[in-house]
């Protein structure tokens, strides 16, 4: 099922929303309706949701240019990056793409800042990034990334910040040019899309020559209980496997960085965070071994230390 408006279809920016949940969709669309600049088209790809997303979306047909499509098959359950890609395929030839979500919030001048940056840097081979804040189900702020410390950073610098715990990262804070997305071949794919975005952003950044900072008000990433796999232990096996694949990807994508002591330190911090916070210490020896084996490609010393430190915890889980 596809419904679309016709005016505004020659815009430079495609706002693409892979949608499934209705709970916060109205708040997200409200934040889009409040944009100070309306030079964009919104594309909403309904992942065969059991909830009536079309009724919510229909309220905004006179607010901004909008294309809504309901897919007959739910893809996000098994291939979330694939769903992102088919939603982007709904868009036309807009040179810039803002992959948003069905529960996050835009700053009112978000589109304006993107187009201002494009006026300076162009709309090809570019990759932009907003400041990021995290809000709960009620929209209350509970954490923000530190202020940008550079106008532009490399994909590798971004990974070090993420692995080392300096920043949180969410898809909604990034805007990329269509040519970069196409040259990258779409998104890096891991189970549950866990770490897929971070690997993809690093690759996009390297193709674009870095990540350009969009100073100003942040994008708000909603992290609500029972709405995000980050808060659940149900998918721990998949998250552990995806983490191992992500580290393996880093080892292959940045082979010349394997001796970097800063990367070693960041990986040590990252695996600890995954085990203790993301998996909530619910993991077994196989999960631990898979991650440490991937780290071994970069630093045998870090891998050995992590395995020794958390082995008892894994064995204790086995005994329960």
C-alpha positions as CSV (number, residue, x, y, z in Angstrom):
1,X,0.0,0.0,0.0
2,X,1.4,3.4,-1.0
3,X,0.0,6.9,-0.5
4,X,1.9,10.0,-1.4
5,X,1.7,13.7,-1.8
6,X,3.0,15.4,-4.9
7,X,4.2,18.9,-4.0
8,X,7.7,19.4,-2.7
9,X,9.0,16.4,-4.4
10,X,12.1,18.3,-5.8
11,X,13.5,18.9,-2.4
12,X,17.2,18.3,-1.5
13,X,16.5,16.4,1.7
14,X,14.8,13.0,2.2
15,X,13.7,12.3,5.8
16,X,13.3,8.5,5.9
17,X,11.5,6.9,8.8
18,X,11.4,3.1,9.0
19,X,8.3,2.7,11.2
20,X,6.8,-0.1,13.3
21,X,5.7,1.4,16.6
22,X,2.9,3.8,17.1
23,X,3.5,4.8,20.7
24,X,5.7,7.9,20.0
25,X,5.1,8.3,16.2
26,X,2.8,11.4,16.7
27,X,5.5,13.1,18.8
28,X,8.1,12.4,16.1
29,X,5.9,13.8,13.3
30,X,5.0,16.8,15.5
31,X,8.7,17.6,15.7
32,X,8.9,17.4,11.9
33,X,5.9,19.6,11.4
34,X,7.6,22.3,13.6
35,X,10.6,22.6,11.3
36,X,11.6,26.2,10.5
37,X,12.5,25.1,7.0
38,X,10.1,22.8,5.0
39,X,12.4,22.0,2.1
40,X,12.2,18.2,2.6
41,X,10.1,15.2,1.8
42,X,9.2,12.6,4.5
43,X,9.2,8.9,3.5
44,X,7.6,6.5,6.0
45,X,8.0,2.8,5.5
46,X,5.6,0.8,7.6
47,X,7.2,-2.6,8.4
48,X,3.8,-4.3,8.3
49,X,3.0,-3.1,11.8
50,X,0.1,-4.6,13.7
51,X,-0.7,-1.0,14.8
52,X,-2.5,1.5,12.7
53,X,0.3,3.8,11.7
54,X,-1.5,5.0,8.6
55,X,-4.2,6.7,10.7
56,X,-1.5,8.7,12.6
57,X,0.5,9.5,9.4
58,X,-2.7,10.7,7.7
59,X,-3.0,13.6,10.1
60,X,0.1,15.2,8.7
61,X,-0.7,15.2,4.9
62,X,-1.3,18.9,4.9
63,X,1.7,19.7,7.2
64,X,4.6,18.7,4.9
65,X,5.3,16.6,1.7
66,X,4.8,13.0,2.7
67,X,5.0,9.5,1.2
68,X,3.7,6.6,3.2
69,X,4.1,3.0,2.2
70,X,3.0,-0.1,4.0
71,X,5.1,-3.2,3.2
72,X,3.4,-6.5,2.9
73,X,6.2,-8.4,4.7
74,X,7.8,-7.6,8.1
75,X,11.5,-7.4,7.4
76,X,12.8,-5.6,10.5
77,X,12.4,-8.7,12.7
78,X,15.1,-10.6,10.7
79,X,16.9,-7.9,8.8
80,X,16.6,-4.4,10.2
81,X,19.3,-2.8,8.0
82,X,17.5,-4.4,5.0
83,X,14.3,-2.6,6.1
84,X,16.2,0.7,6.4
85,X,17.5,0.2,2.8
86,X,14.1,-0.6,1.3
87,X,12.7,2.6,3.1
88,X,15.5,4.6,1.5
89,X,14.6,3.1,-1.8
90,X,11.2,4.7,-1.5
91,X,12.8,8.1,-1.8
92,X,13.4,9.9,-5.1
93,X,16.6,11.7,-6.1
94,X,17.1,13.9,-3.0
95,X,20.9,14.2,-2.6
96,X,20.7,14.2,1.2
97,X,19.2,11.5,3.4
98,X,18.3,11.8,7.1
99,X,17.5,8.3,8.4
100,X,15.2,9.0,11.4
101,X,13.1,6.8,13.6
102,X,9.5,6.4,14.8
103,X,10.1,7.7,18.3
104,X,12.9,10.3,18.2
105,X,12.6,14.1,18.1
106,X,14.1,16.7,15.8
107,X,15.2,20.2,16.9
108,X,13.0,22.8,15.3
109,X,15.9,24.1,13.1
110,X,17.3,20.7,12.2
111,X,16.5,20.9,8.5
112,X,17.6,24.5,8.3
113,X,21.0,23.6,9.8
114,X,21.4,20.6,7.4
115,X,20.8,22.8,4.3
116,X,23.0,25.6,5.7
117,X,25.8,23.0,6.1
118,X,25.1,21.8,2.5
119,X,25.5,25.3,1.3
120,X,29.0,25.3,2.7
121,X,30.1,21.7,2.1
122,X,28.0,20.7,-0.8
123,X,25.4,17.9,-1.0
124,X,27.7,15.2,-2.4
125,X,30.3,13.2,-0.5
126,X,29.2,14.7,2.8
127,X,28.3,13.3,6.2
128,X,26.8,15.5,8.9
129,X,26.1,14.9,12.6
130,X,23.9,16.6,15.2
131,X,24.5,16.8,18.9
132,X,22.7,14.0,20.7
133,X,20.6,13.9,23.9
134,X,18.8,10.9,25.4
135,X,15.2,11.2,26.7
136,X,12.9,8.7,28.4
137,X,9.4,7.7,27.6
138,X,8.0,11.0,29.0
139,X,10.5,13.1,27.1
140,X,12.6,13.9,30.1
141,X,16.3,14.4,29.4
142,X,18.6,12.0,31.2
143,X,21.9,12.1,29.3
144,X,23.6,14.2,26.6
145,X,26.8,13.6,24.6
146,X,29.6,16.0,25.4
147,X,29.9,19.1,23.1
148,X,31.6,18.6,19.8
149,X,35.4,19.2,20.1
150,X,36.1,19.5,16.4
151,X,34.4,20.8,13.3
152,X,35.1,17.5,11.5
153,X,36.3,14.1,12.7
154,X,37.3,10.9,10.9
155,X,35.4,7.6,11.0
156,X,38.2,6.1,13.1
157,X,38.0,8.9,15.6
158,X,34.3,8.4,15.9
159,X,34.8,4.7,16.6
160,X,37.3,5.4,19.3
161,X,34.8,7.8,21.0
162,X,32.0,5.2,20.8
163,X,34.1,2.2,21.9
164,X,35.7,4.1,24.7
165,X,32.3,5.2,26.1
166,X,32.8,9.0,25.4
167,X,29.6,9.2,23.4
168,X,26.3,7.5,22.8
169,X,25.3,7.1,19.1
170,X,22.0,6.8,17.4
171,X,20.9,6.7,13.7
172,X,18.8,9.8,14.1
173,X,21.8,12.1,14.6
174,X,23.4,11.5,11.2
175,X,22.6,12.9,7.7
176,X,24.5,11.5,4.7
177,X,24.6,12.2,1.0
178,X,23.0,9.7,-1.4
179,X,26.3,9.1,-3.3
180,X,28.1,8.1,-0.1
181,X,25.3,5.6,0.8
182,X,25.4,4.2,-2.7
183,X,29.2,3.8,-2.8
184,X,29.1,2.1,0.6
185,X,26.7,-0.4,-0.8
186,X,24.1,0.4,1.9
187,X,24.5,-0.6,5.6
188,X,26.8,-3.0,7.3
189,X,24.7,-5.9,8.5
190,X,24.9,-7.6,11.9
191,X,22.2,-9.6,13.8
192,X,19.4,-7.3,15.1
193,X,21.3,-4.5,13.5
194,X,23.3,-4.4,16.7
195,X,26.4,-2.3,15.9
196,X,25.3,-2.1,12.3
197,X,24.9,1.7,12.5
198,X,28.3,2.3,14.1
199,X,30.1,0.3,11.5
200,X,28.1,2.0,8.8
201,X,28.8,5.5,10.1
202,X,32.6,4.8,10.2
203,X,32.5,3.6,6.6
204,X,30.3,6.6,5.5
205,X,32.6,9.0,7.3
206,X,35.7,7.6,5.5
207,X,34.0,7.9,2.1
208,X,32.9,11.5,2.8
209,X,36.2,12.6,4.2
210,X,34.9,12.9,7.8
211,X,31.9,13.7,9.9
212,X,30.9,17.4,9.9
213,X,29.5,18.7,13.1
214,X,26.2,20.5,13.1
215,X,26.4,22.8,16.1
216,X,23.3,23.8,18.0
217,X,20.3,22.1,19.6
218,X,20.5,18.3,19.8
219,X,18.4,15.5,18.3
220,X,16.6,13.6,21.0
221,X,17.0,9.9,21.0
222,X,14.2,8.2,23.0
223,X,15.4,5.3,25.1
224,X,12.2,3.9,26.7
225,X,11.9,0.7,28.7
226,X,10.4,-2.2,26.7
227,X,10.9,-0.2,23.4
228,X,14.5,-0.9,22.8
229,X,16.6,-4.1,22.6
230,X,19.3,-2.3,24.5
231,X,17.2,-2.6,27.6
232,X,16.3,-6.3,27.2
233,X,18.3,-9.5,27.9
234,X,16.0,-11.6,25.7
235,X,18.3,-11.1,22.7
236,X,21.6,-11.5,24.5
237,X,22.9,-14.3,22.3
238,X,22.3,-12.3,19.2
239,X,23.8,-9.2,20.8
240,X,26.9,-11.1,21.8
241,X,27.3,-12.6,18.3
242,X,26.8,-9.2,16.7
243,X,29.4,-7.6,19.0
244,X,32.0,-10.2,18.0
245,X,31.2,-9.6,14.3
246,X,31.6,-5.8,14.8
247,X,35.0,-6.2,16.4
248,X,36.0,-8.6,13.6
249,X,34.8,-5.9,11.2
250,X,37.0,-3.3,12.9
251,X,40.0,-5.6,12.6
252,X,39.5,-6.1,8.9
253,X,38.4,-2.5,8.1
254,X,41.3,-0.8,10.0
255,X,44.1,-3.4,9.7
256,X,46.8,-0.6,10.0
257,X,45.3,0.4,13.4
258,X,45.8,-3.0,15.2
259,X,48.8,-1.8,17.1
260,X,47.1,1.4,18.3
261,X,47.2,1.5,22.1
262,X,44.2,3.9,22.1
263,X,42.1,1.3,20.2
264,X,43.2,-1.4,22.6
265,X,42.1,0.7,25.6
266,X,38.8,1.6,23.9
267,X,38.0,-2.1,23.0
268,X,38.7,-3.1,26.6
269,X,36.2,-0.5,27.8
270,X,33.7,-1.4,25.1
271,X,33.6,-5.2,25.8
272,X,33.3,-4.5,29.5
273,X,30.3,-2.2,28.8
274,X,28.7,-4.8,26.6
275,X,29.1,-7.6,29.1
276,X,28.0,-5.7,32.2
277,X,25.5,-3.1,30.9
278,X,24.1,-4.3,27.6
279,X,24.0,-8.0,28.5
280,X,23.5,-7.2,32.2
281,X,26.1,-9.9,33.1
282,X,23.8,-12.6,31.5
283,X,26.2,-14.4,29.2
284,X,27.9,-17.8,29.0
285,X,31.4,-19.0,28.1
286,X,30.6,-19.2,24.4
287,X,29.4,-15.6,24.3
288,X,32.5,-14.4,26.1
289,X,34.8,-16.5,24.0
290,X,33.3,-15.3,20.8
291,X,33.9,-11.7,21.7
292,X,37.4,-12.3,23.0
293,X,38.4,-14.3,20.0
294,X,37.4,-11.3,17.8
295,X,39.4,-8.9,20.1
296,X,42.4,-11.3,19.8
297,X,42.9,-10.2,16.2
298,X,43.6,-6.7,17.4
299,X,45.2,-7.3,20.8
300,X,45.9,-10.8,22.2
301,X,46.8,-9.1,25.5
302,X,43.4,-7.3,25.8
303,X,41.5,-10.4,24.8
304,X,43.3,-12.6,27.3
305,X,42.7,-10.1,30.1
306,X,39.0,-9.8,29.3
307,X,38.6,-13.6,29.1
308,X,40.3,-14.1,32.4
309,X,38.4,-11.3,34.2
310,X,34.9,-12.4,33.1
311,X,35.3,-16.2,32.9
312,X,34.2,-16.9,36.4
313,X,31.1,-14.8,35.9
314,X,30.3,-16.8,32.8
315,X,30.8,-20.1,34.6
316,X,28.7,-18.9,37.5
317,X,25.9,-18.3,35.0
318,X,26.3,-21.9,33.7
319,X,25.9,-23.3,37.2
320,X,22.6,-21.6,37.8
